Amino acid sequence: MKTQTTYSSFEALEMRVGQIIKVEHSLSTKPTYRLTINFGNEIGTKVSCGAYTNYQKEDLVGKQIIGIVNFPPKKMGPEVSEVLVLGVKNVRGETIYLTPQAEVALGEEVF
């Protein structure tokens, strides 16, 4: 377990629902995807996701995800990630994305 934190630390994170609209192979030498995600008013946000290569590209298009949108851009090899897509390891150790259980309006904030 990590050290205890405050609720204000959680409130500082802007987690929103987005929809993957495009999946490409990234420029990295590692097997990663470059995702284009629509967060409602921020169409075209890009993220480099090595954890999602256990998905077929066509299976990701149209899927809703949860992302932290207020981190600064982060250089990851030749790519720059503009958002952190949240995920968790399944029983096989593969990272899977967190997604709403039902369709949600794009840009809806997680609370």
C-alpha distance (Angstrom), angle and dihedral (degrees) to the residues before:
residue distance angle dihedral
M1 . . .
K2 3.76 . .
T3 3.78 123.0 .
Q4 3.77 117.7 -77.9
T5 3.79 115.1 -92.4
T6 3.78 136.9 -172.5
Y7 3.77 130.7 -96.0
S8 3.80 89.0 -118.2
S9 3.83 88.4 64.7
F10 3.81 88.9 57.1
E11 3.80 91.5 45.6
A12 3.82 89.8 55.1
L13 3.83 90.1 64.8
E14 3.79 115.2 87.5
M15 3.80 104.1 -151.4
R16 3.79 115.1 179.7
V17 3.80 139.6 172.9
G18 3.78 115.0 -107.5
Q19 3.77 136.5 174.4
I20 3.78 123.3 -132.8
I21 3.80 106.7 -124.4
K22 3.80 101.8 169.7
V23 3.82 135.5 21.6
E24 3.79 123.0 -167.6
H25 3.77 135.5 165.0
S26 3.79 108.5 -97.5
L27 3.78 127.1 -124.0
S28 3.81 90.2 -113.6
T29 3.80 121.6 111.6
K30 3.82 87.2 -131.7
P31 3.82 116.8 79.4
T32 3.80 101.9 -95.4
Y33 3.78 138.2 141.0
R34 3.78 128.0 -130.6
L35 3.80 106.6 -139.5
T36 3.78 125.3 -161.1
I37 3.80 108.4 -154.6
N38 3.80 131.1 -168.0
F39 3.80 111.8 -144.1
G40 3.82 93.0 176.8
N41 3.78 102.2 -99.7
E42 3.82 95.6 24.5
I43 3.79 103.3 63.3
G44 3.76 113.0 176.7
T45 3.80 102.4 31.7
K46 3.80 107.3 160.5
V47 3.78 129.9 -147.5
S48 3.78 133.1 175.0
C49 3.81 109.8 -135.9
G50 3.78 120.9 -173.9
A51 3.78 90.7 166.4
Y52 3.77 93.3 65.9
T53 3.78 99.8 59.2
N54 3.82 88.8 102.5
Y55 3.84 84.2 74.4
Q56 3.77 124.6 76.5
K57 3.80 110.7 -117.5
E58 3.80 93.5 -121.4
D59 3.83 90.9 52.2
L60 3.80 91.5 58.9
V61 3.81 97.6 51.9
G62 3.81 109.2 99.6
K63 3.82 95.2 15.2
Q64 3.78 119.6 131.2
I65 3.79 117.3 -129.9
I66 3.80 138.7 177.8
G67 3.79 116.5 -117.0
I68 3.78 138.8 175.8
V69 3.79 103.5 -126.2
N70 3.81 102.9 -179.9
F71 3.80 100.6 66.8
P72 3.81 114.3 107.0
P73 3.83 116.1 -105.4
K74 3.81 112.4 -80.4
K75 3.77 125.4 -151.9
M76 3.79 111.5 -131.4
G77 3.79 107.7 -178.7
P78 3.80 107.4 -58.7
E79 3.83 91.8 -18.8
V80 3.81 130.3 80.5
S81 3.81 118.4 -145.8
E82 3.79 115.5 -149.9
V83 3.81 96.4 -176.0
L84 3.81 138.0 27.7
V85 3.82 112.3 -125.4
L86 3.80 110.0 -150.9
G87 3.78 120.5 -128.1
V88 3.78 144.4 159.9
K89 3.83 133.8 -151.1
N90 3.79 116.7 -103.2
V91 3.83 124.0 -144.8
R92 3.85 90.2 -82.4
G93 3.82 91.2 54.6
E94 3.81 94.2 -108.8
T95 3.78 117.8 135.7
I96 3.79 113.1 -119.0
Y97 3.78 125.4 -171.7
L98 3.79 123.4 -109.6
T99 3.77 111.5 -116.3
P100 3.81 137.1 174.3
Q101 3.81 116.0 -98.4
A102 3.81 90.7 -129.0
E103 3.81 133.5 24.8
V104 3.80 111.7 -74.1
A105 3.80 131.5 -169.2
L106 3.80 110.8 -92.8
G107 3.78 112.4 -102.5
E108 3.82 93.6 24.5
E109 3.78 109.1 152.2
V110 3.81 121.8 -121.6
F111 3.80 113.2 -129.8
